[in-house]
Amino acid sequence: MTAAYEVRVATGEADLAACFAVRTEVFVEEQGVPESVEYDAYDAEAVHVLAVGPDGPLGTGRLLYGEAALGKTGSPEVGSLGRLAVLKAARGLGVGAALVRAIEAEAVRRGLTAVDLGAQTQALGFYERLGYVAYGPEFEDAGMPHRAMRRTLP
């Protein structure tokens, strides 16, 4: 697989379908997350980002902000990064980090001061390398252990 790809805000039904296809492959098929848990009402309000290579979608993630994020972050100035997924064939190419940075850029454009996320514990190191700091106790989400993390935005 080539390392050439672009990351962009998903626009239109085709991009959103590509985001959902990546999430289905990674979370539902690979990790066994029930579709009823993976897809929620926040999808309609979120900013979705999509990484696309010459052969199609590689990864996705979403940003919740404003009222949609308030229940997750407790602050209108803090966004919520979630549903970050990279296809197996694209892992190790920097796609995940590029998606996180694109989500953070969208958060800054919306005037947010920080981004929170719930990281699977096996992914803590990935997020720590991107400047996120874990806080609070471990919790279960979709049957997997997670930790809350936050990064203050520049």
Phi, psi and omega per residue, in radians:
M1 nan 2.436 3.116
T2 -1.405 2.685 3.124
A3 -1.504 0.021 -3.118
A4 -1.403 2.130 3.110
Y5 -2.786 2.857 3.042
E6 -2.153 2.610 3.058
V7 -2.070 2.274 -3.091
R8 -2.570 2.842 2.998
V9 -1.226 2.317 3.138
A10 -1.222 2.281 3.086
T11 -2.280 2.354 3.080
G12 1.471 2.936 -3.072
E13 -1.160 -0.645 -3.111
A14 -1.133 -0.755 3.104
D15 -1.120 -0.757 -3.137
L16 -1.118 -0.693 3.084
A17 -1.091 -0.661 3.102
A18 -1.146 -0.721 3.087
C19 -1.039 -0.815 -3.117
F20 -1.166 -0.601 3.110
A21 -1.128 -0.721 3.097
V22 -1.117 -0.810 -3.139
R23 -1.072 -0.700 3.110
T24 -1.086 -0.813 -3.124
E25 -1.094 -0.794 -3.056
V26 -1.365 -0.933 -3.014
F27 -1.448 -0.849 -3.044
V28 -1.332 -0.925 -3.062
E29 -1.359 -0.852 -3.053
E30 -1.343 -0.758 -3.036
Q31 -1.776 -0.143 3.074
G32 1.339 0.392 3.087
V33 -1.310 2.252 3.109
P34 -1.084 2.458 3.120
E35 -0.996 -0.587 -3.132
S36 -1.129 -0.376 3.088
V37 -1.619 -0.675 -3.061
E38 -1.153 -0.716 -3.083
Y39 -1.822 2.337 -3.079
D40 -2.496 3.096 -3.107
A41 -1.120 -0.409 3.135
Y42 -1.139 -0.406 -3.132
D43 -0.998 -0.583 -3.117
A44 -1.233 -0.463 -3.081
E45 -1.746 -0.277 -3.009
A46 -1.310 2.734 2.891
V47 -1.577 2.086 3.122
H48 -1.752 2.426 3.029
V49 -1.990 2.643 -3.034
L50 -2.399 2.292 3.000
A51 -1.772 2.244 -3.084
V52 -2.268 2.312 3.053
G53 -1.892 -3.077 -3.112
P54 -1.076 -0.427 -3.112
D55 -1.783 0.108 3.096
G56 2.213 -2.892 -3.059
P57 -1.150 2.519 3.137
L58 -2.072 -0.547 -3.077
G59 -2.932 2.965 -3.123
T60 -2.730 2.929 3.030
G61 -2.929 2.974 3.137
R62 -2.442 2.741 3.072
L63 -2.126 2.210 2.960
L64 -1.779 2.453 3.133
Y65 -2.571 2.910 3.136
G66 1.141 -2.467 -3.109
E67 -1.022 -0.617 -3.122
A68 -1.103 -0.593 -3.100
A69 -1.563 -0.356 -3.004
L70 -0.963 -0.747 3.134
G71 -1.171 -0.440 -3.129
K72 -1.573 -0.620 -3.017
T73 -1.867 -0.395 -3.124
G74 1.388 0.050 -3.111
S75 -2.529 2.362 3.107
P76 -1.213 -0.237 3.139
E77 -1.588 -0.054 -3.077
V78 -2.001 2.208 3.087
G79 -1.556 2.956 3.125
S80 -2.159 2.006 3.088
L81 -1.532 2.343 3.138
G82 -2.751 3.028 3.063
R83 0.966 0.605 3.095
L84 -1.298 2.121 -3.085
A85 -2.504 2.350 3.087
V86 -2.228 2.284 3.120
L87 -1.065 2.575 -3.111
K88 -0.876 -0.789 -3.076
A89 -1.129 -0.327 -3.092
A90 -1.807 -0.034 -3.120
R91 -1.220 2.497 -3.123
G92 1.553 0.040 -3.124
L93 -1.779 0.005 -3.108
G94 1.564 0.120 -3.099
V95 -1.114 -0.786 -3.134
G96 -1.037 -0.814 3.127
A97 -1.107 -0.694 3.120
A98 -1.126 -0.677 3.090
L99 -1.125 -0.774 3.115
V100 -1.045 -0.806 -3.127
R101 -1.123 -0.623 3.099
A102 -1.167 -0.695 3.101
I103 -1.139 -0.740 3.099
E104 -1.086 -0.691 3.114
A105 -1.090 -0.697 3.075
E106 -1.133 -0.670 3.104
A107 -1.089 -0.768 3.114
V108 -1.088 -0.751 3.122
R109 -1.036 -0.479 -3.135
R110 -1.656 0.159 3.054
G111 1.385 0.280 -3.137
L112 -1.377 2.648 -3.091
T113 -1.803 -0.259 -3.119
A114 -2.762 2.892 3.070
V115 -2.277 2.273 3.041
D116 -1.819 2.774 3.028
L117 -2.744 2.811 3.006
G118 -1.906 1.866 -3.056
A119 -1.652 2.349 2.933
Q120 -1.014 2.414 -3.036
T121 -1.030 -0.540 3.103
Q122 -1.188 -0.237 -3.134
A123 -1.830 0.111 -3.104
L124 -0.985 -0.779 -3.120
G125 -1.047 -0.706 3.109
F126 -1.005 -0.881 -3.108
Y127 -1.219 -0.616 3.090
E128 -1.066 -0.706 3.115
R129 -1.105 -0.395 3.123
L130 -1.656 0.128 3.044
G131 1.701 0.135 3.123
Y132 -1.492 2.549 -3.124
V133 -2.109 2.244 3.128
A134 -1.304 2.564 3.049
Y135 -2.579 2.748 3.106
G136 1.290 3.048 -3.098
P137 -1.356 2.850 3.027
E138 -1.150 2.527 3.097
F139 -2.434 2.851 3.130
E140 -1.742 2.380 3.043
D141 -2.464 2.255 -3.123
A142 0.927 0.583 3.094
G143 1.377 0.168 -3.117
M144 -2.188 2.549 3.106
P145 -1.234 2.406 -3.120
H146 -2.345 2.857 2.948
R147 -2.339 2.516 3.027
A148 -1.307 2.495 3.127
M149 -2.447 2.714 3.113
R150 -2.516 2.567 2.988
R151 -2.303 2.208 3.022
T152 -1.336 2.341 -3.091
L153 -1.542 2.613 -3.141
P154 -1.207 nan nan
